[in-house]
């Protein structure tokens, strides 16, 4: 993935995590997104942290699991 794609995905995650919308901050969307991402992190048996949520969003956790299954 190109650097622009990575930084765009990171920016998207940060906006969703903070609940930023064109009309301002939407607390309901923020909480819904956080709950959605943290549920996936929990299913991967990882600590429920911002860093792990971002790593899941960026696909790093899935990549690690795929690599460990190949060995």
HTML snippet that shows the backbone in 3Dmol.js (N, CA, C, O; Angstrom):
<script src="https://3Dmol.org/build/3Dmol-min.js"></script>
<div id="view" style="width:600px;height:400px;position:relative"></div>
<script>
const pdb = `
ATOM      1  N   UNK A   1       0.852  -1.177   0.000  1.00  0.00           N
ATOM      2  CA  UNK A   1       0.000   0.000   0.000  1.00  0.00           C
ATOM      3  C   UNK A   1       0.891   1.231   0.000  1.00  0.00           C
ATOM      4  O   UNK A   1       1.930   1.246   0.661  1.00  0.00           O
ATOM      5  N   UNK A   2       0.501   2.246  -0.724  1.00  0.00           N
ATOM      6  CA  UNK A   2       1.307   3.457  -0.809  1.00  0.00           C
ATOM      7  C   UNK A   2       1.249   4.241   0.498  1.00  0.00           C
ATOM      8  O   UNK A   2       0.361   4.039   1.326  1.00  0.00           O
ATOM      9  N   UNK A   3       2.213   5.138   0.660  1.00  0.00           N
ATOM     10  CA  UNK A   3       2.269   5.956   1.871  1.00  0.00           C
ATOM     11  C   UNK A   3       1.022   6.821   2.006  1.00  0.00           C
ATOM     12  O   UNK A   3       0.517   7.009   3.113  1.00  0.00           O
ATOM     13  N   UNK A   4       0.517   7.353   0.886  1.00  0.00           N
ATOM     14  CA  UNK A   4      -0.691   8.171   0.929  1.00  0.00           C
ATOM     15  C   UNK A   4      -1.892   7.352   1.396  1.00  0.00           C
ATOM     16  O   UNK A   4      -2.727   7.846   2.153  1.00  0.00           O
ATOM     17  N   UNK A   5      -1.977   6.111   0.950  1.00  0.00           N
ATOM     18  CA  UNK A   5      -3.068   5.237   1.365  1.00  0.00           C
ATOM     19  C   UNK A   5      -3.019   4.926   2.838  1.00  0.00           C
ATOM     20  O   UNK A   5      -4.052   4.861   3.504  1.00  0.00           O
ATOM     21  N   UNK A   6      -1.807   4.731   3.353  1.00  0.00           N
ATOM     22  CA  UNK A   6      -1.638   4.426   4.768  1.00  0.00           C
ATOM     23  C   UNK A   6      -2.014   5.639   5.607  1.00  0.00           C
ATOM     24  O   UNK A   6      -2.775   5.517   6.567  1.00  0.00           O
ATOM     25  N   UNK A   7      -1.486   6.808   5.253  1.00  0.00           N
ATOM     26  CA  UNK A   7      -1.778   7.999   6.051  1.00  0.00           C
ATOM     27  C   UNK A   7      -3.258   8.366   5.936  1.00  0.00           C
ATOM     28  O   UNK A   7      -3.846   8.857   6.900  1.00  0.00           O
ATOM     29  N   UNK A   8      -3.866   8.132   4.770  1.00  0.00           N
ATOM     30  CA  UNK A   8      -5.296   8.389   4.612  1.00  0.00           C
ATOM     31  C   UNK A   8      -6.124   7.484   5.497  1.00  0.00           C
ATOM     32  O   UNK A   8      -7.119   7.908   6.086  1.00  0.00           O
ATOM     33  N   UNK A   9      -5.705   6.237   5.585  1.00  0.00           N
ATOM     34  CA  UNK A   9      -6.424   5.275   6.440  1.00  0.00           C
ATOM     35  C   UNK A   9      -6.249   5.647   7.910  1.00  0.00           C
ATOM     36  O   UNK A   9      -7.192   5.529   8.691  1.00  0.00           O
ATOM     37  N   UNK A  10      -5.059   6.092   8.293  1.00  0.00           N
ATOM     38  CA  UNK A  10      -4.827   6.527   9.672  1.00  0.00           C
ATOM     39  C   UNK A  10      -5.672   7.747  10.003  1.00  0.00           C
ATOM     40  O   UNK A  10      -6.255   7.830  11.084  1.00  0.00           O
ATOM     41  N   UNK A  11      -5.737   8.692   9.074  1.00  0.00           N
ATOM     42  CA  UNK A  11      -6.559   9.889   9.289  1.00  0.00           C
ATOM     43  C   UNK A  11      -8.031   9.521   9.403  1.00  0.00           C
ATOM     44  O   UNK A  11      -8.755  10.079  10.227  1.00  0.00           O
ATOM     45  N   UNK A  12      -8.471   8.583   8.576  1.00  0.00           N
ATOM     46  CA  UNK A  12      -9.856   8.129   8.645  1.00  0.00           C
ATOM     47  C   UNK A  12     -10.142   7.509  10.015  1.00  0.00           C
ATOM     48  O   UNK A  12     -11.176   7.786  10.623  1.00  0.00           O
ATOM     49  N   UNK A  13      -9.219   6.670  10.497  1.00  0.00           N
ATOM     50  CA  UNK A  13      -9.399   6.058  11.809  1.00  0.00           C
ATOM     51  C   UNK A  13      -9.504   7.132  12.887  1.00  0.00           C
ATOM     52  O   UNK A  13     -10.397   7.080  13.733  1.00  0.00           O
ATOM     53  N   UNK A  14      -8.589   8.112  12.860  1.00  0.00           N
ATOM     54  CA  UNK A  14      -8.600   9.163  13.875  1.00  0.00           C
ATOM     55  C   UNK A  14      -9.904   9.956  13.851  1.00  0.00           C
ATOM     56  O   UNK A  14     -10.456  10.277  14.904  1.00  0.00           O
ATOM     57  N   UNK A  15     -10.401  10.274  12.649  1.00  0.00           N
ATOM     58  CA  UNK A  15     -11.670  11.006  12.546  1.00  0.00           C
ATOM     59  C   UNK A  15     -12.815  10.174  13.118  1.00  0.00           C
ATOM     60  O   UNK A  15     -13.637  10.688  13.876  1.00  0.00           O
ATOM     61  N   UNK A  16     -12.871   8.900  12.762  1.00  0.00           N
ATOM     62  CA  UNK A  16     -13.933   8.033  13.276  1.00  0.00           C
ATOM     63  C   UNK A  16     -13.813   7.847  14.781  1.00  0.00           C
ATOM     64  O   UNK A  16     -14.822   7.861  15.485  1.00  0.00           O
ATOM     65  N   UNK A  17     -12.596   7.674  15.286  1.00  0.00           N
ATOM     66  CA  UNK A  17     -12.361   7.467  16.714  1.00  0.00           C
ATOM     67  C   UNK A  17     -12.833   8.683  17.517  1.00  0.00           C
ATOM     68  O   UNK A  17     -13.378   8.542  18.612  1.00  0.00           O
ATOM     69  N   UNK A  18     -12.617   9.883  16.955  1.00  0.00           N
ATOM     70  CA  UNK A  18     -13.018  11.119  17.638  1.00  0.00           C
ATOM     71  C   UNK A  18     -14.454  11.525  17.323  1.00  0.00           C
ATOM     72  O   UNK A  18     -14.976  12.455  17.937  1.00  0.00           O
ATOM     73  N   UNK A  19     -15.100  10.846  16.378  1.00  0.00           N
ATOM     74  CA  UNK A  19     -16.480  11.154  16.025  1.00  0.00           C
ATOM     75  C   UNK A  19     -16.622  12.416  15.194  1.00  0.00           C
ATOM     76  O   UNK A  19     -17.673  13.058  15.210  1.00  0.00           O
ATOM     77  N   UNK A  20     -15.572  12.776  14.469  1.00  0.00           N
ATOM     78  CA  UNK A  20     -15.614  13.998  13.664  1.00  0.00           C
ATOM     79  C   UNK A  20     -16.432  13.772  12.393  1.00  0.00           C
ATOM     80  O   UNK A  20     -16.230  12.800  11.666  1.00  0.00           O
ATOM     81  N   UNK A  21     -17.348  14.686  12.151  1.00  0.00           N
ATOM     82  CA  UNK A  21     -18.150  14.679  10.934  1.00  0.00           C
ATOM     83  C   UNK A  21     -18.092  16.086  10.346  1.00  0.00           C
ATOM     84  O   UNK A  21     -17.627  17.012  11.010  1.00  0.00           O
ATOM     85  N   UNK A  22     -18.557  16.257   9.114  1.00  0.00           N
ATOM     86  CA  UNK A  22     -18.560  17.613   8.545  1.00  0.00           C
ATOM     87  C   UNK A  22     -19.361  18.617   9.371  1.00  0.00           C
ATOM     88  O   UNK A  22     -19.090  19.817   9.318  1.00  0.00           O
ATOM     89  N   UNK A  23     -20.341  18.138  10.131  1.00  0.00           N
ATOM     90  CA  UNK A  23     -21.169  19.023  10.949  1.00  0.00           C
ATOM     91  C   UNK A  23     -20.628  19.204  12.361  1.00  0.00           C
ATOM     92  O   UNK A  23     -21.222  19.931  13.158  1.00  0.00           O
ATOM     93  N   UNK A  24     -19.509  18.554  12.686  1.00  0.00           N
ATOM     94  CA  UNK A  24     -18.941  18.656  14.030  1.00  0.00           C
ATOM     95  C   UNK A  24     -18.748  17.285  14.649  1.00  0.00           C
ATOM     96  O   UNK A  24     -18.662  16.282  13.940  1.00  0.00           O
ATOM     97  N   UNK A  25     -18.681  17.243  15.962  1.00  0.00           N
ATOM     98  CA  UNK A  25     -18.467  15.988  16.683  1.00  0.00           C
ATOM     99  C   UNK A  25     -19.804  15.282  16.896  1.00  0.00           C
ATOM    100  O   UNK A  25     -20.764  15.882  17.378  1.00  0.00           O
ATOM    101  N   UNK A  26     -19.852  14.006  16.531  1.00  0.00           N
ATOM    102  CA  UNK A  26     -21.042  13.190  16.719  1.00  0.00           C
ATOM    103  C   UNK A  26     -20.691  12.100  17.718  1.00  0.00           C
ATOM    104  O   UNK A  26     -20.063  11.100  17.369  1.00  0.00           O
ATOM    105  N   UNK A  27     -21.100  12.302  18.958  1.00  0.00           N
ATOM    106  CA  UNK A  27     -20.754  11.382  20.042  1.00  0.00           C
ATOM    107  C   UNK A  27     -21.311   9.976  19.796  1.00  0.00           C
ATOM    108  O   UNK A  27     -20.644   8.988  20.103  1.00  0.00           O
ATOM    109  N   UNK A  28     -22.512   9.877  19.252  1.00  0.00           N
ATOM    110  CA  UNK A  28     -23.117   8.562  19.007  1.00  0.00           C
ATOM    111  C   UNK A  28     -22.297   7.770  17.992  1.00  0.00           C
ATOM    112  O   UNK A  28     -22.057   6.578  18.186  1.00  0.00           O
ATOM    113  N   UNK A  29     -21.867   8.422  16.911  1.00  0.00           N
ATOM    114  CA  UNK A  29     -21.040   7.737  15.914  1.00  0.00           C
ATOM    115  C   UNK A  29     -19.702   7.331  16.506  1.00  0.00           C
ATOM    116  O   UNK A  29     -19.188   6.253  16.205  1.00  0.00           O
ATOM    117  N   UNK A  30     -19.134   8.192  17.350  1.00  0.00           N
ATOM    118  CA  UNK A  30     -17.858   7.894  17.981  1.00  0.00           C
ATOM    119  C   UNK A  30     -17.976   6.624  18.835  1.00  0.00           C
ATOM    120  O   UNK A  30     -17.155   5.714  18.726  1.00  0.00           O
ATOM    121  N   UNK A  31     -18.993   6.577  19.670  1.00  0.00           N
ATOM    122  CA  UNK A  31     -19.161   5.427  20.557  1.00  0.00           C
ATOM    123  C   UNK A  31     -19.459   4.152  19.775  1.00  0.00           C
ATOM    124  O   UNK A  31     -18.963   3.080  20.122  1.00  0.00           O
ATOM    125  N   UNK A  32     -20.267   4.261  18.720  1.00  0.00           N
ATOM    126  CA  UNK A  32     -20.595   3.095  17.902  1.00  0.00           C
ATOM    127  C   UNK A  32     -19.344   2.544  17.228  1.00  0.00           C
ATOM    128  O   UNK A  32     -19.131   1.332  17.213  1.00  0.00           O
ATOM    129  N   UNK A  33     -18.513   3.428  16.669  1.00  0.00           N
ATOM    130  CA  UNK A  33     -17.281   2.991  16.012  1.00  0.00           C
ATOM    131  C   UNK A  33     -16.334   2.344  17.022  1.00  0.00           C
ATOM    132  O   UNK A  33     -15.779   1.276  16.764  1.00  0.00           O
ATOM    133  N   UNK A  34     -16.155   2.996  18.172  1.00  0.00           N
ATOM    134  CA  UNK A  34     -15.251   2.438  19.185  1.00  0.00           C
ATOM    135  C   UNK A  34     -15.717   1.065  19.639  1.00  0.00           C
ATOM    136  O   UNK A  34     -14.906   0.150  19.779  1.00  0.00           O
ATOM    137  N   UNK A  35     -17.018   0.913  19.870  1.00  0.00           N
ATOM    138  CA  UNK A  35     -17.554  -0.374  20.297  1.00  0.00           C
ATOM    139  C   UNK A  35     -17.313  -1.435  19.218  1.00  0.00           C
ATOM    140  O   UNK A  35     -16.937  -2.564  19.532  1.00  0.00           O
ATOM    141  N   UNK A  36     -17.527  -1.078  17.965  1.00  0.00           N
ATOM    142  CA  UNK A  36     -17.347  -1.995  16.841  1.00  0.00           C
ATOM    143  C   UNK A  36     -15.896  -2.469  16.755  1.00  0.00           C
ATOM    144  O   UNK A  36     -15.637  -3.670  16.683  1.00  0.00           O
ATOM    145  N   UNK A  37     -14.962  -1.538  16.762  1.00  0.00           N
ATOM    146  CA  UNK A  37     -13.543  -1.885  16.622  1.00  0.00           C
ATOM    147  C   UNK A  37     -13.060  -2.653  17.845  1.00  0.00           C
ATOM    148  O   UNK A  37     -12.374  -3.665  17.704  1.00  0.00           O
ATOM    149  N   UNK A  38     -13.405  -2.191  19.039  1.00  0.00           N
ATOM    150  CA  UNK A  38     -12.921  -2.867  20.246  1.00  0.00           C
ATOM    151  C   UNK A  38     -13.497  -4.268  20.385  1.00  0.00           C
ATOM    152  O   UNK A  38     -12.854  -5.134  20.978  1.00  0.00           O
ATOM    153  N   UNK A  39     -14.681  -4.513  19.859  1.00  0.00           N
ATOM    154  CA  UNK A  39     -15.232  -5.874  19.867  1.00  0.00           C
ATOM    155  C   UNK A  39     -14.374  -6.797  18.997  1.00  0.00           C
ATOM    156  O   UNK A  39     -14.123  -7.943  19.372  1.00  0.00           O
ATOM    157  N   UNK A  40     -13.930  -6.313  17.858  1.00  0.00           N
ATOM    158  CA  UNK A  40     -13.050  -7.119  17.009  1.00  0.00           C
ATOM    159  C   UNK A  40     -11.707  -7.365  17.697  1.00  0.00           C
ATOM    160  O   UNK A  40     -11.159  -8.464  17.613  1.00  0.00           O
ATOM    161  N   UNK A  41     -11.181  -6.354  18.371  1.00  0.00           N
ATOM    162  CA  UNK A  41      -9.916  -6.499  19.097  1.00  0.00           C
ATOM    163  C   UNK A  41     -10.087  -7.525  20.214  1.00  0.00           C
ATOM    164  O   UNK A  41      -9.208  -8.358  20.436  1.00  0.00           O
ATOM    165  N   UNK A  42     -11.216  -7.465  20.915  1.00  0.00           N
ATOM    166  CA  UNK A  42     -11.481  -8.420  22.005  1.00  0.00           C
ATOM    167  C   UNK A  42     -11.522  -9.843  21.468  1.00  0.00           C
ATOM    168  O   UNK A  42     -10.998 -10.758  22.103  1.00  0.00           O
ATOM    169  N   UNK A  43     -12.141 -10.043  20.300  1.00  0.00           N
ATOM    170  CA  UNK A  43     -12.222 -11.376  19.715  1.00  0.00           C
ATOM    171  C   UNK A  43     -10.849 -11.919  19.339  1.00  0.00           C
ATOM    172  O   UNK A  43     -10.651 -13.133  19.280  1.00  0.00           O
ATOM    173  N   UNK A  44      -9.908 -11.024  19.085  1.00  0.00           N
ATOM    174  CA  UNK A  44      -8.537 -11.436  18.769  1.00  0.00           C
ATOM    175  C   UNK A  44      -7.714 -11.657  20.038  1.00  0.00           C
ATOM    176  O   UNK A  44      -6.519 -11.944  19.973  1.00  0.00           O
ATOM    177  N   UNK A  45      -8.368 -11.520  21.189  1.00  0.00           N
ATOM    178  CA  UNK A  45      -7.727 -11.718  22.503  1.00  0.00           C
ATOM    179  C   UNK A  45      -6.546 -10.771  22.707  1.00  0.00           C
ATOM    180  O   UNK A  45      -5.466 -11.178  23.135  1.00  0.00           O
ATOM    181  N   UNK A  46      -6.779  -9.511  22.391  1.00  0.00           N
ATOM    182  CA  UNK A  46      -5.770  -8.462  22.583  1.00  0.00           C
ATOM    183  C   UNK A  46      -6.310  -7.476  23.605  1.00  0.00           C
ATOM    184  O   UNK A  46      -7.524  -7.359  23.767  1.00  0.00           O
ATOM    185  N   UNK A  47      -5.421  -6.758  24.302  1.00  0.00           N
ATOM    186  CA  UNK A  47      -5.892  -5.719  25.227  1.00  0.00           C
ATOM    187  C   UNK A  47      -6.688  -4.648  24.482  1.00  0.00           C
ATOM    188  O   UNK A  47      -6.362  -4.289  23.351  1.00  0.00           O
ATOM    189  N   UNK A  48      -7.727  -4.150  25.129  1.00  0.00           N
ATOM    190  CA  UNK A  48      -8.601  -3.159  24.507  1.00  0.00           C
ATOM    191  C   UNK A  48      -7.995  -1.771  24.659  1.00  0.00           C
ATOM    192  O   UNK A  48      -8.349  -1.024  25.571  1.00  0.00           O
ATOM    193  N   UNK A  49      -7.085  -1.437  23.764  1.00  0.00           N
ATOM    194  CA  UNK A  49      -6.414  -0.149  23.808  1.00  0.00           C
ATOM    195  C   UNK A  49      -6.576   0.565  22.476  1.00  0.00           C
ATOM    196  O   UNK A  49      -6.921  -0.044  21.463  1.00  0.00           O
ATOM    197  N   UNK A  50      -6.320   1.874  22.495  1.00  0.00           N
ATOM    198  CA  UNK A  50      -6.355   2.673  21.277  1.00  0.00           C
ATOM    199  C   UNK A  50      -5.356   2.135  20.268  1.00  0.00           C
ATOM    200  O   UNK A  50      -5.661   2.033  19.079  1.00  0.00           O
ATOM    201  N   UNK A  51      -4.161   1.789  20.738  1.00  0.00           N
ATOM    202  CA  UNK A  51      -3.116   1.293  19.836  1.00  0.00           C
ATOM    203  C   UNK A  51      -3.546   0.006  19.146  1.00  0.00           C
ATOM    204  O   UNK A  51      -3.358  -0.143  17.938  1.00  0.00           O
ATOM    205  N   UNK A  52      -4.122  -0.926  19.903  1.00  0.00           N
ATOM    206  CA  UNK A  52      -4.574  -2.182  19.295  1.00  0.00           C
ATOM    207  C   UNK A  52      -5.755  -1.958  18.362  1.00  0.00           C
ATOM    208  O   UNK A  52      -5.878  -2.640  17.345  1.00  0.00           O
ATOM    209  N   UNK A  53      -6.623  -1.011  18.696  1.00  0.00           N
ATOM    210  CA  UNK A  53      -7.739  -0.691  17.807  1.00  0.00           C
ATOM    211  C   UNK A  53      -7.214  -0.148  16.489  1.00  0.00           C
ATOM    212  O   UNK A  53      -7.707  -0.515  15.423  1.00  0.00           O
ATOM    213  N   UNK A  54      -6.219   0.722  16.556  1.00  0.00           N
ATOM    214  CA  UNK A  54      -5.644   1.287  15.336  1.00  0.00           C
ATOM    215  C   UNK A  54      -4.901   0.215  14.539  1.00  0.00           C
ATOM    216  O   UNK A  54      -4.988   0.187  13.311  1.00  0.00           O
ATOM    217  N   UNK A  55      -4.176  -0.662  15.223  1.00  0.00           N
ATOM    218  CA  UNK A  55      -3.475  -1.750  14.539  1.00  0.00           C
ATOM    219  C   UNK A  55      -4.469  -2.677  13.845  1.00  0.00           C
ATOM    220  O   UNK A  55      -4.196  -3.160  12.746  1.00  0.00           O
ATOM    221  N   UNK A  56      -5.627  -2.933  14.476  1.00  0.00           N
ATOM    222  CA  UNK A  56      -6.654  -3.762  13.841  1.00  0.00           C
ATOM    223  C   UNK A  56      -7.179  -3.058  12.597  1.00  0.00           C
ATOM    224  O   UNK A  56      -7.302  -3.680  11.542  1.00  0.00           O
ATOM    225  N   UNK A  57      -7.489  -1.772  12.706  1.00  0.00           N
ATOM    226  CA  UNK A  57      -8.015  -0.997  11.580  1.00  0.00           C
ATOM    227  C   UNK A  57      -7.040  -0.983  10.406  1.00  0.00           C
ATOM    228  O   UNK A  57      -7.446  -1.056   9.246  1.00  0.00           O
ATOM    229  N   UNK A  58      -5.751  -0.891  10.721  1.00  0.00           N
ATOM    230  CA  UNK A  58      -4.724  -0.836   9.680  1.00  0.00           C
ATOM    231  C   UNK A  58      -4.400  -2.224   9.119  1.00  0.00           C
ATOM    232  O   UNK A  58      -3.671  -2.327   8.132  1.00  0.00           O
ATOM    233  N   UNK A  59      -4.924  -3.287   9.723  1.00  0.00           N
ATOM    234  CA  UNK A  59      -4.719  -4.640   9.228  1.00  0.00           C
ATOM    235  C   UNK A  59      -3.473  -5.315   9.759  1.00  0.00           C
ATOM    236  O   UNK A  59      -3.124  -6.405   9.307  1.00  0.00           O
ATOM    237  N   UNK A  60      -2.794  -4.694  10.707  1.00  0.00           N
ATOM    238  CA  UNK A  60      -1.544  -5.260  11.223  1.00  0.00           C
ATOM    239  C   UNK A  60      -1.788  -6.525  12.042  1.00  0.00           C
ATOM    240  O   UNK A  60      -1.016  -7.480  11.954  1.00  0.00           O
ATOM    241  N   UNK A  61      -2.859  -6.537  12.837  1.00  0.00           N
ATOM    242  CA  UNK A  61      -3.154  -7.711  13.668  1.00  0.00           C
ATOM    243  C   UNK A  61      -3.507  -8.897  12.776  1.00  0.00           C
ATOM    244  O   UNK A  61      -3.050 -10.014  13.022  1.00  0.00           O
ATOM    245  N   UNK A  62      -4.313  -8.666  11.748  1.00  0.00           N
ATOM    246  CA  UNK A  62      -4.691  -9.744  10.841  1.00  0.00           C
ATOM    247  C   UNK A  62      -3.462 -10.281  10.105  1.00  0.00           C
ATOM    248  O   UNK A  62      -3.337 -11.487   9.894  1.00  0.00           O
ATOM    249  N   UNK A  63      -2.565  -9.387   9.719  1.00  0.00           N
ATOM    250  CA  UNK A  63      -1.349  -9.802   9.012  1.00  0.00           C
ATOM    251  C   UNK A  63      -0.477 -10.665   9.923  1.00  0.00           C
ATOM    252  O   UNK A  63       0.076 -11.673   9.484  1.00  0.00           O
ATOM    253  N   UNK A  64      -0.354 -10.268  11.193  1.00  0.00           N
ATOM    254  CA  UNK A  64       0.430 -11.055  12.152  1.00  0.00           C
ATOM    255  C   UNK A  64      -0.162 -12.455  12.307  1.00  0.00           C
ATOM    256  O   UNK A  64       0.570 -13.444  12.324  1.00  0.00           O
ATOM    257  N   UNK A  65      -1.483 -12.535  12.420  1.00  0.00           N
ATOM    258  CA  UNK A  65      -2.120 -13.842  12.584  1.00  0.00           C
ATOM    259  C   UNK A  65      -1.939 -14.705  11.348  1.00  0.00           C
ATOM    260  O   UNK A  65      -1.711 -15.909  11.466  1.00  0.00           O
ATOM    261  N   UNK A  66      -2.037 -14.116  10.169  1.00  0.00           N
ATOM    262  CA  UNK A  66      -1.840 -14.881   8.938  1.00  0.00           C
ATOM    263  C   UNK A  66      -0.418 -15.411   8.836  1.00  0.00           C
ATOM    264  O   UNK A  66      -0.204 -16.547   8.412  1.00  0.00           O
ATOM    265  N   UNK A  67       0.552 -14.592   9.223  1.00  0.00           N
ATOM    266  CA  UNK A  67       1.947 -15.026   9.191  1.00  0.00           C
ATOM    267  C   UNK A  67       2.204 -16.137  10.205  1.00  0.00           C
ATOM    268  O   UNK A  67       2.949 -17.075   9.919  1.00  0.00           O
ATOM    269  N   UNK A  68       1.595 -16.040  11.387  1.00  0.00           N
ATOM    270  CA  UNK A  68       1.823 -17.070  12.395  1.00  0.00           C
ATOM    271  C   UNK A  68       1.172 -18.385  12.009  1.00  0.00           C
ATOM    272  O   UNK A  68       1.658 -19.446  12.398  1.00  0.00           O
ATOM    273  N   UNK A  69       0.072 -18.340  11.245  1.00  0.00           N
ATOM    274  CA  UNK A  69      -0.583 -19.562  10.788  1.00  0.00           C
ATOM    275  C   UNK A  69       0.242 -20.273   9.714  1.00  0.00           C
ATOM    276  O   UNK A  69       0.151 -21.491   9.563  1.00  0.00           O
ATOM    277  N   UNK A  70       1.044 -19.514   8.972  1.00  0.00           N
ATOM    278  CA  UNK A  70       1.853 -20.096   7.908  1.00  0.00           C
ATOM    279  C   UNK A  70       3.067 -20.840   8.450  1.00  0.00           C
ATOM    280  O   UNK A  70       3.695 -21.614   7.728  1.00  0.00           O
ATOM    281  N   UNK A  71       3.396 -20.612   9.702  1.00  0.00           N
ATOM    282  CA  UNK A  71       4.583 -21.281  10.264  1.00  0.00           C
ATOM    283  C   UNK A  71       4.224 -22.456  11.100  1.00  0.00           C
ATOM    284  O   UNK A  71       5.107 -23.122  11.641  1.00  0.00           O
TER     285      UNK A  71
END
`;
const viewer = $3Dmol.createViewer("view");
viewer.addModel(pdb, "pdb");
viewer.setStyle({}, {cartoon: {color: "spectrum"}});
viewer.zoomTo();
viewer.render();
</script>
